[in-house]
Amino acid sequence: MALDSPFNHVEQGKIIIPQMRYEPLMDNEEQHIAEMAAYFRQQVESKKHLGMLVLFASGRAMNRFLEHVTDLRLMLLVQGDQPRYRLVELHRKRVESGERSVLVGLQSFAEGLDLKGDLLSQVHIHKIAFPPIDSPVVITEGEWLKSLNRYPFEVQSLPSASFNLIQQVGRLIRSHNCWGEVVIYDKRLLTKNYGARLLNALPVFPIEQPGVPEVIVKRKAKQTAKQTAKQTGRKRR
């Protein structure tokens, strides 16, 4: 159930779930990021939004995304470039002077960030941020839940992902004067059973499903062990 809110989300904003060809899984990561970058570029070129925020579930995905938008790098204020408070300060100055500015970061950028009005009118979310399955804490807690005949995904992963998504989406509407869009690049919200539960926990925004520009991703050829050995041998000679 969505939390009560003093804001009129139906009038003030909307959720956009682009018609991605790929789910944001490890096997499809390069293709998914390329699609995301293409749609993001389209939004930047529309010049509709001055202040934007892009949130990633991992530093690896963020860096891959940056490789696709090198020509836009001067517009991007990326987590790690400078302390967060300084990036937010620069973002404010840019937008208030009429320039476009994009904050780019991980989940911590979805916490305590309060940018109203034109300072932030479009939020881009890379994917549903489930907790890492290889985390020792997650593994230990998961085993304990199994011993109690409880399903870790239902008790552990899904609530965590929902909490993260609520925080991320919550960056958009911070006052009655806020407006804009939340773009979520994860079609699992519409194709998986748990997707409806995640959406139902969010403010009631209208949902749109626009198309995504077609992109061609050249996969890097994987080297065989023999090829690697030959190359190493040549270098040693």
SERO-4910 file (N, C-alpha, C, O; in steps of 0.05 Angstrom, whole numbers):
BEGIN
 pado doro    nc1    nc2    nc3   cac1   cac2   cac3    cc1    cc2    cc3    oc1    oc2    oc3
  Met    A     17    -24      0      0      0      0     18     25      0     37     26     15
  Ala    A     11     45    -17     26     69    -18     22     86      7      0     86     19
  Leu    A     43    100     15     41    117     39     24    141     33     25    151     10
  Asp    A     10    152     53     -5    176     49     15    199     44     37    199     55
  Ser    A      7    219     28     24    241     21      7    266     19    -16    265     10
  Pro    A     19    289     27      4    314     24      5    325     -5     -8    345    -11
  Phe    A     20    311    -23     23    321    -50      5    307    -70     -4    284    -65
  Asn    A     -1    321    -91    -18    310   -112      0    297   -134      6    310   -154
  His    A      8    273   -130     27    260   -148     16    257   -176     31    258   -196
  Val    A    -10    252   -178    -23    248   -204    -19    273   -222    -15    270   -246
  Glu    A    -21    296   -209    -19    321   -224     10    331   -226     18    344   -246
  Gln    A     26    324   -206     53    336   -205     75    319   -220     96    330   -226
  Gly    A     69    294   -225     90    278   -238     80    253   -251     56    248   -252
  Lys    A     99    237   -260     92    211   -272    117    192   -270    139    201   -268
  Ile    A    111    167   -271    132    147   -273    134    137   -302    114    131   -314
  Ile    A    158    136   -312    163    127   -339    179    101   -337    201    100   -326
  Ile    A    169     80   -349    183     54   -351    187     49   -381    170     37   -394
  Pro    A    211     56   -391    216     52   -420    213     23   -428    218      5   -412
  Gln    A    206     18   -453    203     -9   -463    231    -21   -470    238    -23   -493
  Met    A    245    -27   -448    272    -38   -451    271    -66   -464    253    -82   -458
  Arg    A    291    -72   -481    292    -98   -493    305   -118   -473    300   -142   -475
  Tyr    A    321   -108   -455    336   -126   -438    330   -120   -408    325    -97   -401
  Glu    A    330   -142   -392    328   -138   -363    356   -131   -353    376   -139   -365
  Pro    A    357   -117   -331    383   -109   -320    397   -131   -304    403   -128   -281
  Leu    A    403   -153   -318    417   -175   -306    446   -175   -315    453   -162   -334
  Met    A    463   -190   -301    492   -190   -307    497   -197   -336    514   -185   -349
  Asp    A    483   -218   -346    488   -227   -373    481   -206   -394    492   -206   -416
  Asn    A    463   -188   -387    453   -168   -406    463   -140   -399    453   -120   -410
  Glu    A    481   -138   -380    487   -112   -369    496    -92   -390    487    -69   -390
  Glu    A    514   -100   -408    524    -81   -428    502    -71   -446    500    -47   -452
  Gln    A    484    -89   -455    462    -81   -472    442    -63   -457    433    -43   -468
  His    A    437    -70   -432    418    -55   -417    428    -26   -412    413     -7   -414
  Ile    A    454    -24   -405    466      2   -400    466     19   -425    461     43   -424
  Ala    A    471      6   -448    471     20   -473    443     31   -480    441     54   -489
  Glu    A    423     15   -474    395     25   -478    389     48   -460    377     68   -468
  Met    A    397     45   -435    392     66   -415    406     92   -424    394    113   -423
  Ala    A    431     90   -433    446    114   -441    433    127   -465    432    151   -467
  Ala    A    422    111   -483    409    122   -507    384    137   -499    379    159   -510
  Tyr    A    368    126   -481    344    140   -473    351    165   -457    339    186   -460
  Phe    A    371    163   -439    380    186   -424    389    209   -442    382    232   -438
  Arg    A    405    202   -462    414    222   -481    391    236   -495    391    260   -499
  Gln    A    371    220   -502    347    231   -514    333    252   -496    324    273   -505
  Gln    A    333    246   -470    321    264   -451    337    290   -448    326    312   -446
  Val    A    364    287   -448    381    310   -446    377    328   -470    376    353   -468
  Glu    A    376    316   -494    373    331   -519    346    345   -521    344    364   -536
  Ser    A    326    335   -506    300    348   -507    300    375   -492    283    392   -497
  Lys    A    320    379   -475    323    404   -460    299    412   -443    293    435   -438
  Lys    A    284    392   -435    259    396   -419    266    401   -390    251    415   -376
  His    A    288    389   -381    294    389   -352    321    402   -348    341    396   -361
  Leu    A    322    421   -328    348    433   -321    363    416   -301    387    410   -304
  Gly    A    349    407   -280    361    391   -259    353    362   -261    329    355   -261
  Met    A    373    344   -262    368    315   -264    385    300   -245    406    309   -235
  Leu    A    376    276   -238    390    258   -220    390    230   -232    369    220   -240
  Val    A    413    217   -233    415    189   -243    426    172   -220    447    177   -210
  Leu    A    411    151   -213    418    133   -191    425    105   -200    410     93   -216
  Phe    A    447     94   -191    455     68   -199    456     49   -175    460     57   -152
  Ala    A    453     23   -181    454      2   -161    482     -7   -155    487    -20   -134
  Ser    A    501      0   -172    529     -8   -168    548     11   -181    541     24   -201
  Gly    A    572     13   -170    592     30   -183    601     20   -210    607     36   -228
  Arg    A    600     -6   -214    607    -18   -239    588     -8   -261    597      0   -283
  Ala    A    562    -10   -255    542     -1   -275    545     29   -280    542     37   -303
  Met    A    550     44   -260    553     73   -263    576     79   -282    574     96   -300
  Asn    A    599     66   -278    622     71   -295    617     62   -324    627     75   -342
  Arg    A    603     40   -328    596     31   -355    579     52   -369    582     58   -392
  Phe    A    560     63   -354    542     84   -365    558    108   -373    554    119   -395
  Leu    A    577    116   -356    594    140   -363    610    136   -388    615    155   -403
  Glu    A    617    111   -394    632    105   -419    614    111   -444    625    116   -465
  His    A    588    109   -440    570    114   -463    563    143   -467    551    151   -487
  Val    A    569    160   -447    561    188   -449    585    207   -444    583    227   -431
  Thr    A    608    199   -455    632    215   -450    630    244   -461    642    262   -449
  Asp    A    614    247   -482    611    274   -493    593    292   -475    593    316   -479
  Leu    A    579    280   -456    562    296   -437    576    299   -410    564    310   -392
  Arg    A    601    290   -408    614    288   -382    615    315   -367    612    315   -342
  Leu    A    619    337   -381    621    363   -368    595    371   -354    595    387   -336
  Met    A    573    360   -363    547    366   -352    541    349   -327    524    356   -310
  Leu    A    556    327   -324    551    308   -303    568    313   -278    592    318   -280
  Leu    A    555    313   -255    569    316   -229    568    289   -216    547    281   -205
  Val    A    590    274   -217    590    246   -210    600    241   -182    620    253   -174
  Gln    A    587    223   -168    595    216   -141    624    207   -142    632    190   -158
  Gly    A    641    218   -124    669    212   -124    686    233   -136    710    235   -130
  Asp    A    674    250   -154    690    272   -165    698    292   -144    720    301   -143
  Gln    A    679    298   -126    682    316   -104    664    307    -81    647    290    -86
  Pro    A    667    318    -57    649    311    -36    620    317    -44    615    335    -60
  Arg    A    601    302    -34    573    304    -42    563    333    -38    549    344    -56
  Tyr    A    568    345    -15    558    372    -10    567    392    -31    553    410    -38
  Arg    A    592    388    -41    603    405    -61    589    401    -88    583    420   -102
  Leu    A    584    376    -95    570    370   -120    542    382   -120    533    393   -140
  Val    A    528    379    -97    501    390    -95    501    421    -97    484    433   -109
  Glu    A    522    432    -85    525    462    -86    529    471   -115    517    490   -124
  Leu    A    547    457   -130    551    464   -158    526    460   -174    520    476   -192
  His    A    512    438   -169    487    432   -183    467    455   -179    455    465   -198
  Arg    A    464    465   -154    446    487   -149    453    512   -165    437    525   -177
  Lys    A    479    518   -164    489    542   -178    484    541   -208    475    560   -220
  Arg    A    489    517   -219    485    514   -248    455    518   -255    449    534   -273
  Val    A    438    504   -241    409    505   -248    398    533   -243    383    543   -260
  Glu    A    406    545   -221    396    572   -215    406    593   -235    394    614   -238
  Ser    A    428    587   -249    438    605   -270    427    598   -297    435    610   -317
  Gly    A    409    578   -298    397    570   -324    411    549   -339    404    543   -362
  Glu    A    432    537   -327    446    515   -340    434    488   -333    421    485   -312
  Arg    A    438    469   -350    430    441   -344    451    428   -327    475    432   -332
  Ser    A    442    411   -309    461    398   -291    450    370   -283    426    367   -279
  Val    A    468    351   -282    460    323   -275    477    312   -253    501    310   -256
  Leu    A    464    305   -231    478    291   -209    477    261   -215    456    250   -222
  Val    A    500    247   -212    501    219   -217    514    205   -193    535    212   -184
  Gly    A    500    185   -183    511    171   -159    497    145   -153    481    135   -168
  Leu    A    504    134   -130    493    109   -120    471    114   -101    460    136    -99
  Gln    A    463     93    -86    439     95    -68    442    118    -48    422    130    -40
  Ser    A    466    124    -39    470    145    -19    460    172    -29    453    190    -13
  Phe    A    459    176    -56    449    201    -67    419    202    -66    407    223    -73
  Ala    A    406    180    -59    377    180    -56    369    185    -27    345    184    -21
  Glu    A    388    189    -10    383    193     18    388    222     27    411    231     25
  Gly    A    368    235     36    371    262     47    376    284     26    384    306     33
  Leu    A    371    278      1    375    298    -20    349    313    -24    329    301    -31
  Asp    A    349    339    -19    325    355    -20    328    378    -40    337    400    -33
  Leu    A    321    372    -65    323    392    -86    295    397    -98    283    379   -109
  Lys    A    285    421    -95    258    427   -102    256    441   -129    275    454   -139
  Gly    A    232    439   -142    227    453   -167    245    445   -189    251    421   -193
  Asp    A    255    465   -204    273    460   -227    300    448   -219    314    438   -236
  Leu    A    307    450   -193    332    438   -184    332    408   -189    354    396   -193
  Leu    A    309    396   -190    307    367   -196    279    360   -206    260    358   -191
  Ser    A    277    357   -233    251    351   -245    252    325   -260    232    317   -272
  Gln    A    274    311   -260    275    284   -272    295    266   -258    318    273   -255
  Val    A    285    243   -248    301    224   -234    303    199   -251    283    188   -260
  His    A    328    189   -256    332    165   -271    342    143   -252    362    147   -238
  Ile    A    329    120   -253    336     98   -235    345     74   -252    329     64   -268
  His    A    369     66   -248    382     45   -264    366     19   -263    360      7   -284
  Lys    A    360     10   -239    345    -15   -236    335    -19   -207    343     -4   -190
  Ile    A    318    -39   -203    310    -46   -176    335    -53   -160    350    -71   -169
  Ala    A    339    -41   -137    364    -45   -122    360    -67   -101    355    -61    -77
  Phe    A    361    -92   -109    360   -114    -90    387   -115    -75    407   -107    -86
  Pro    A    387   -125    -51    412   -128    -36    430   -148    -50    421   -167    -62
  Pro    A    457   -144    -49    476   -162    -62    474   -190    -50    476   -194    -26
  Ile    A    470   -210    -68    466   -238    -58    492   -250    -47    491   -270    -33
  Asp    A    515   -238    -54    541   -249    -44    550   -236    -18    572   -241     -9
  Ser    A    533   -218     -7    541   -205     18    540   -226     41    520   -240     44
  Pro    A    561   -227     57    561   -246     80    537   -242     98    526   -262    108
  Val    A    529   -217    103    507   -212    120    481   -223    108    465   -235    122
  Val    A    477   -218     82    453   -227     68    453   -258     68    431   -270     72
  Ile    A    475   -270     63    477   -300     62    470   -312     89    454   -330     91
  Thr    A    482   -301    110    478   -311    137    448   -308    145    436   -326    156
  Glu    A    437   -284    140    409   -279    148    391   -297    131    370   -307    141
  Gly    A    398   -301    106    382   -318     88    381   -347     98    360   -360     98
  Glu    A    404   -357    107    405   -385    118    388   -387    143    375   -407    147
  Trp    A    390   -366    159    374   -367    184    344   -367    178    328   -381    190
  Leu    A    336   -351    158    307   -350    150    298   -377    139    276   -386    145
  Lys    A    315   -390    123    309   -416    112    305   -436    135    287   -454    133
  Ser    A    321   -434    156    318   -452    178    291   -449    193    282   -467    207
  Leu    A    279   -426    189    253   -420    200    230   -425    180    207   -418    185
  Asn    A    238   -438    157    219   -443    136    206   -418    124    183   -417    117
  Arg    A    223   -397    123    214   -372    111    230   -367     86    253   -375     84
  Tyr    A    218   -353     66    230   -349     40    246   -323     41    234   -302     42
  Pro    A    273   -324     39    290   -300     41    282   -278     21    284   -255     28
  Phe    A    274   -286     -3    267   -265    -23    244   -248    -13    244   -223    -16
  Glu    A    224   -261     -1    200   -247      8    205   -231     34    195   -209     37
  Val    A    222   -242     51    226   -229     77    249   -210     78    250   -191     93
  Gln    A    269   -215     60    294   -201     61    298   -183     37    300   -159     39
  Ser    A    299   -195     13    306   -181    -11    285   -161    -20    291   -138    -26
  Leu    A    260   -170    -21    239   -153    -32    233   -128    -14    231   -106    -25
  Pro    A    232   -131     12    228   -107     29    251    -87     26    247    -63     26
  Ser    A    276    -97     24    299    -80     21    297    -65     -6    302    -41     -6
  Ala    A    291    -79    -27    288    -66    -53    266    -45    -53    269    -24    -65
  Ser    A    244    -52    -40    221    -33    -39    229     -8    -24    223     14    -33
  Phe    A    243    -11     -2    252     12     14    270     30     -3    267     54     -3
  Asn    A    289     18    -18    308     33    -35    292     48    -57    298     71    -62
  Leu    A    273     34    -69    258     47    -91    241     70    -81    239     91    -94
  Ile    A    229     67    -58    214     88    -46    231    113    -41    223    136    -47
  Gln    A    255    108    -31    274    131    -26    281    144    -52    282    169    -54
  Gln    A    287    128    -73    296    139    -98    273    156   -111    278    179   -119
  Val    A    250    144   -113    227    158   -125    220    183   -109    211    203   -120
  Gly    A    224    182    -83    217    204    -65    234    229    -69    228    250    -57
  Arg    A    255    227    -85    272    251    -90    257    271   -107    263    295   -107
  Leu    A    237    263   -122    224    280   -142    206    301   -130    210    325   -134
  Ile    A    185    293   -116    165    312   -106    171    319    -77    165    303    -59
  Arg    A    182    342    -73    190    351    -46    173    374    -36    175    381    -12
  Ser    A    156    385    -53    138    407    -45    115    408    -64    114    393    -84
  His    A     96    426    -59     73    429    -77     81    441   -103     65    441   -122
  Asn    A    104    453   -104    113    466   -129    131    448   -146    140    456   -168
  Cys    A    136    424   -136    153    406   -151    137    392   -174    113    390   -172
  Trp    A    151    384   -194    139    371   -217    160    353   -230    184    356   -224
  Gly    A    151    336   -248    172    321   -263    166    292   -268    143    283   -268
  Glu    A    187    277   -273    185    249   -281    206    232   -266    228    240   -260
  Val    A    198    207   -261    217    187   -251    219    166   -273    199    153   -279
  Val    A    242    162   -283    247    142   -304    260    118   -292    282    120   -280
  Ile    A    247     95   -294    258     70   -282    264     50   -304    246     41   -318
  Tyr    A    289     44   -308    298     27   -330    297     -3   -323    317    -17   -327
  Asp    A    275    -12   -313    273    -39   -304    245    -50   -311    226    -45   -296
  Lys    A    243    -65   -332    217    -75   -341    205    -96   -323    182   -104   -326
  Arg    A    222   -106   -304    212   -126   -285    189   -116   -268    173   -131   -257
  Leu    A    188    -89   -266    165    -77   -251    139    -83   -264    118    -83   -251
  Leu    A    139    -89   -290    115    -95   -305    112   -125   -313     90   -134   -319
  Thr    A    135   -140   -312    134   -167   -322    135   -188   -300    128   -211   -304
  Lys    A    144   -181   -276    147   -200   -254    124   -196   -234    113   -174   -231
  Asn    A    117   -218   -220     95   -216   -200    101   -196   -179     83   -182   -169
  Tyr    A    127   -194   -170    133   -176   -149    134   -147   -158    134   -128   -141
  Gly    A    134   -142   -184    134   -115   -195    111    -98   -186    114    -75   -178
  Ala    A     87   -110   -186     63    -96   -178     64    -88   -149     55    -67   -141
  Arg    A     76   -105   -132     79    -99   -104     97    -75    -99     92    -58    -82
  Leu    A    119    -75   -115    137    -52   -112    124    -26   -121    127     -5   -108
  Leu    A    109    -27   -143     96     -3   -153     74      6   -134     70     30   -130
  Asn    A     60    -13   -122     38     -6   -104     48      8    -79     32     22    -65
  Ala    A     73      4    -72     85     17    -48     94     46    -54    101     60    -36
  Leu    A     93     54    -79    102     81    -87     78    100    -88     55     91    -88
  Pro    A     84    126    -88     62    146    -92     48    140   -118     59    128   -136
  Val    A     22    147   -119      6    140   -142     11    160   -165     -3    180   -168
  Phe    A     31    154   -181     38    169   -205     25    156   -229     21    131   -229
  Pro    A     17    171   -250     10    158   -275     35    144   -286     58    153   -281
  Ile    A     31    122   -301     54    107   -312     53    108   -343     32    103   -355
  Glu    A     76    114   -355     78    114   -384    100     95   -392    119     90   -377
  Gln    A     98     84   -416    117     64   -426    126     71   -455    117     59   -474
  Pro    A    144     91   -457    153     99   -483    173     80   -495    184     63   -481
  Gly    A    178     82   -521    198     65   -534    226     75   -528    229     97   -517
  Val    A    245     59   -534    273     65   -529    288     66   -556    283     49   -573
  Pro    A    306     85   -561    321     86   -586    336     59   -590    347     48   -571
  Glu    A    337     50   -614    351     25   -619    381     29   -618    391     48   -630
  Val    A    394     12   -605    423     14   -602    436    -13   -610    424    -34   -606
  Ile    A    460    -11   -621    475    -35   -628    499    -36   -610    516    -18   -610
  Val    A    501    -58   -595    524    -61   -577    543    -83   -588    535   -105   -593
  Lys    A    567    -75   -592    588    -94   -601    600   -108   -577    613    -96   -560
  Arg    A    595   -134   -576    606   -149   -554    635   -154   -558    644   -161   -580
  Lys    A    650   -151   -536    679   -157   -538    683   -187   -540    671   -203   -524
  Ala    A    699   -196   -559    704   -224   -562    719   -235   -538    738   -223   -528
  Lys    A    710   -258   -528    723   -270   -505    747   -286   -514    746   -302   -533
  Gln    A    769   -282   -500    794   -296   -506    793   -324   -494    784   -328   -472
  Thr    A    803   -343   -510    805   -370   -499    831   -372   -483    848   -354   -485
  Ala    A    833   -392   -466    857   -396   -450    882   -399   -467    903   -388   -461
  Lys    A    879   -413   -491    902   -417   -509    911   -390   -521    935   -385   -523
  Gln    A    891   -373   -529    898   -348   -541    913   -330   -521    932   -317   -527
  Thr    A    903   -330   -496    916   -315   -475    944   -324   -470    962   -308   -466
  Ala    A    948   -351   -469    974   -362   -465    994   -354   -487   1017   -348   -482
  Lys    A    984   -355   -512   1001   -348   -535   1009   -319   -533   1033   -313   -538
  Gln    A    990   -301   -527    997   -273   -525   1016   -268   -502   1035   -252   -505
  Thr    A   1013   -281   -480   1031   -278   -457   1059   -288   -465   1079   -276   -457
  Gly    A   1060   -310   -480   1085   -321   -489   1100   -302   -507   1124   -298   -504
  Arg    A   1085   -289   -525   1098   -270   -543   1109   -246   -528   1132   -237   -534
  Lys    A   1095   -237   -508   1104   -214   -493   1130   -221   -478   1148   -204   -475
  Arg    A   1131   -246   -468   1155   -254   -452   1179   -256   -470   1202   -250   -461
  Arg    A   1175   -263   -496   1197   -265   -514   1208   -238   -521   1227   -235   -536
***
